[in-house]
């Protein structure tokens, strides 16, 4: 019986992609989305299906050779155009993994958003 506003969706890489998709197409917004090293799978498709405006934190490594860091900028642009609250962080010298710095940023975001 958990309500969406008490749930934070989170994922790494493909898990991030799924979290973004679910978080923005659900009838009710979630508390937030925290995504690491992901992207929006299909921007035009998501644009047609967006139903909720779940605030989002996206974190990406600037040296990611699996999911290009340019996807962070594309996602940020999408969120801004759709009037969805977005916070982004590009971690220096970081490849396709979750470094301690990213975990710390995410934890602070959670603490700020949990009531």
VENLIN-V790272 format. One record per residue. N is the residue number from 1. BURIAL is I if it has 9 or more other ideal C-beta (glycine too) atoms within 8 Angstrom, else O. Layout:
# VENLIN-V790272
N|BURIAL, N|BURIAL
This chain:
# VENLIN-V790272
1|O, 2|O, 3|O, 4|I, 5|O, 6|O, 7|I, 8|I, 9|I, 10|I, 11|I, 12|I, 13|I, 14|O, 15|I, 16|I, 17|I, 18|I, 19|I, 20|I, 21|I, 22|I, 23|I, 24|I, 25|I, 26|I, 27|O, 28|O, 29|I, 30|I, 31|I, 32|I, 33|I, 34|I, 35|I, 36|I, 37|I, 38|I, 39|I, 40|I, 41|O, 42|O, 43|O, 44|O, 45|O, 46|I, 47|I, 48|O, 49|O, 50|I, 51|O, 52|I, 53|I, 54|I, 55|I, 56|I, 57|I, 58|I, 59|I, 60|I, 61|I, 62|I, 63|O, 64|I, 65|O, 66|O, 67|I, 68|O, 69|I, 70|O, 71|I, 72|I, 73|O, 74|I, 75|I, 76|I, 77|O, 78|I, 79|I, 80|I, 81|O, 82|I, 83|O, 84|I, 85|O, 86|I, 87|I, 88|I, 89|I, 90|I, 91|I, 92|O, 93|O, 94|I, 95|O, 96|I, 97|O, 98|O, 99|I, 100|O, 101|O, 102|I, 103|I, 104|O, 105|I, 106|I, 107|O, 108|O, 109|I, 110|I, 111|O, 112|O, 113|I, 114|O, 115|O
